[in-house]
């Protein structure tokens, strides 16, 4: 009760409900904590239930996909879309614009994914052996595709609603799905289980 | 737009160790090494947040203000006041924390984590200097420093891994960050010495 009164005296509740910047930055902090916490949980489950060789290989694949997504992010479509829409939220052609950006981004990510697979095979890296299996190629492309497109979706949602609530909500669902999948598929002890789990977060 | 793309490019170059270390560990040492490094990097990420967070908040708050050089040195020392005790704490308790990931991780990842944690000391200088360089809109310095950091890191990987195995990968990051931090600080000091207002202390400012 005392705590409640103190908070209300500080104007915390008022700031949270009235001030958009305060609300969004608080949600951003919550979002960071959620991501870190679920990230830890994910790797704890993976290292305890999967063979260490699978953990090592999936960590390397995760590194490569993040790198490709970062390079592809140079075109900064999500930021551009967000800034463009947030200047004027009334136009009804924005769903079409979002769709065009989404399609362009999807094609771009798949092209980047194929180029990176060719590069990995050409350099005959240790991980190139997994790209002889079509299912792994498919999962690899799904991860890169989802890495790129989820940023577009978040950018669009944030610009349209000017709120971090959908971001935090979908992040939470994505993280919970990721943990559930890695846990449920643990019996298989396979690389595909870890890769499916990776991609599920972004796909959600 | 051009400015933003160059900042992004510099950021990717500087983040290369984060993206490619696990791949290099897998290629040069083995599958297990990649897993040990990933877990150490995960825990190190908690310490990395501090300099980057302060740097970003400086970018937001100090836009358009006069930047005294001594003020930035003070900020770096304040971050170190938090970072150094955390490094000592993690050095002492990381074997216990890694028990959550498994016994092998407790043995293998602890020393990697120590070297990665020590690299946060020069990283603090780089993160704060980068924010200041961005504020001064001298982005070409940031791109140059990031390029140099990536080149130093890549050229150190092979000799360091052959000398210290998996620890060598973390030591190569530490050495590249240290050299880059020295260079960044020198550039910043030279820049500030050309602008007399930057060398004033906070009390001298109106």
Interface residues (C-beta under 8 A of the other chain):
Chain A: X32 X36 X39 X40 X43 X44 X47 X48 X52 X53 X55 X56 X57 X59 X60 X62 X63 X64 X66 X67 X70 X71 X73 X74 X76 X79 X125 X126 X127
Chain B: X4 X5 X8 X9 X12 X15 X18 X19 X20 X21 X22 X23 X25 X26 X27 X30 X31 X32 X33 X34 X35 X37 X38 X39 X42 X45 X46 X49 X100 X101 X102 X104 X105
